[in-house]
């Protein structure tokens, strides 16, 4: 019940604060399937992005990867992403992107704060464009609000910032690609299933920032 009231308050705050600009909606599923007695697991992810809260498709992203837990505090992932993108309104002018990525995730805690540092390198093959690479660094922090940990029934605050930098020989392409700043509230349905509702401010290149409402499901499974 606390989570529901918190989500209603968060939605009201977002709609009041950004009433002058159309918010964009993202629905996200983050999944991880672990193999018993093995350091290997499979990352699987689906994102549905819209130019509005619904009704004007922007992007569908599918991502899978093989993750290796090298240490309790370090995991390494290599994988593939497929991205289908459409222009706002019409005509849609759709195009595809195939993306290969490598990632290192470092985890540690400070008091009640659960902190993750994610370093990701991407090789991007975009239709009708030259090859380009991209580096990403994200800092993620989760803080339990109703319990001492992030276990079942915990309500928690989630914040992150991620910067994207282009790696390309194209002189017309700026080094800075985009930055995402996020804040949200989460609820742990079980130890392995959580749901989050939050707001993200995204700056792409030199364009004005855009507002996004994110609803995400975070799911861990074991075979």
N, C-alpha and C positions, 0 to 999 in steps of 0.2 A: 504494500500500500504506500509506503514511503517513497518507493521508486516511482510509482504512478504520479503522485503529487509533485515530485521533483521534476519529472518529465513535462507535466503540464505547465509548471512554472517556467521551465527552460524554453518551451515552445512559445509561451506568451512573451517572454523577454526577447526572444529572437524576432518575433513578428513585430513587436513594438519598436525595437531598436533599428530594424532594417525595413520599415514599412515603405520607404521611398525607393527601394531597389528589389527587383524580383529575386527571391531566393531560389537556388537550384537544389534538387534533391538527389541524393545518392543512397542506394540500397546496396549493402555489402555483406558478403558471407566470407569469413576467414575460417578455414578448416585445417586441422592437422591430424593425420592418422599415424599413430606410432605402432611399431612392431615390438611385441613383448620380448624382453631380454636382448634388445638390439639398439644400438645408438642411431639407427636410421629411422626416418619418418618421412611422410609425404605431405607436402604443403599443397592445399587446393583452395582456390579463391575465385569468387565471382563478384563482379561489380556492375551495377546497372546505374548509369548516370543520366540525368535529365537536365535540360536547360531551365525547366520549371520544377515545381514540386511533383509534377507528373503531366504527361501529355505531349512532350516534345523531346524525343530521344536524342541524347548527345553521344553516349559511348557505352559499349558493352566490353568488359575486360574479363578474360579468362586467364588464370595463371596457375601453373603447377610447378612443383620443384621437389627435388630430393634433398632432404635436410640431414646433416650429420652432426650429432652432439659430440664435439671433440672434448669438451669439458663441461662440468655443470653450469659454468658461466659463459660458455662460448659454443655457438652453433654456426655451421657453414652450410650454405644452400646454393645449389645450381639449378636453373630451371628455364622454363619457356613461357612466354605470354602471347596471347592473341588478342588484338584490340581492333574493334570495329567502330568507326567514328562517322557521325553525320553532322552536317552543318545545321545551324539554328534555323528554325522556320523552314521554308522551302525555297528553292529545291534543296534536297538533302545532301547531294554531292558526296555520297559515301566513299570511304576508302579504308583499306586494311593496313595493319601493322603487325609484323612478326618481331618478337623481341626475345632475346636471350639474356639471362641475367645471372650474376654471381653476387653472393651476399654473405656478410659476416655480422652476427648479432652477439653483442656483449651485454650481459645482465649482471646487475648488482643491486644491493639494497642499502638505503640510508634511513635508519629508524623505521618509520612506517612507509617510506617511499620505495616503490618498486621501479627501478630505472633500467631502461634499455637503450643501447646505442646501436643503430643499424647503419651499416655501410653497404651500399649497393652499386654495382657497375652494370650498365645495360648496353647491349649492342642492338641498335634499332634499324629495322629494315621496313621503311615506310613506302607505300606505293607511290611511284612517280617522283621519288625524291632520292637524293644520294644518301649513302650510308652515313650514319652518325652514331656517336656514343654519348653516354650520359652518366655522370656520377651523382649519387644521392647520399645525403647524410641526414638521419632522423634521430631526434632525442625524444624518447617516450617516457612518461612518468604516470604511474597509477598510485592513488592514495586511498586506502580504505577509510570510509566515513562512519560506518556503523559497527564495525568489528575491528579487531586487532590485525586481521589478515584479509586476504582476498578469497577466502573460502566460500562455501555455499551460503546464500542469503546475504552476502555482503553487498552493500551499496558503496560505490567508490567513484572518485573523480579521476578522469583520464585527460591528460593534456599532452600535446606533442607539437614539435616544430620540425619541418623537413625542408631542406633546401636542395634544389636540382641544378646541376651545372652541366652545360653542353660540352662535349668533347668532339670537335670537328675541325676539318681543314677549311671549311666554308667561312670566308671572312665576313660574309653577310649575316652570320649567325652569332648572336651575342653569347658570351659565356654563361650569363645568368639566364636560366630557363624559367624557373618558377619557385615560389615558396608557399608552403602550406602551414598555417597556424590553426590548431584545433583545441577545443575544450568541450568536454562532455561529461555525462553522468552514466554510470554503468551499474548493472545488477547481475550478480552471479546466481543463476537459477540452480545450478549444481556446481560442483568443483570444476567440472569440465565444460560448462556451458554458460556463457555470459551474453548480455545484450547491452548495447550502448546507444544513446541518443545524444547528438552533439552538434556544434556549430563549427564550421571551418571558414576561414578567410584565406582566399587564394589570390596571389599576385602572379600573373603570367607575363614574362618579358617586361615591357614598359607599360603595359595596359593597366587600367584601374582595377582594383581588387574586386573580386566577386564573392558573394555570400552563398554558403552551401549548408544545407541541413543533412546530416548523416545519420542513418539508422543502420547499425551493424550487429551481426551475430558472430560470436567467437566460440568455436567448437573444437574440442579435442576428443579424439577417439583412440581406442587401443584394440589391436588385433591379438 
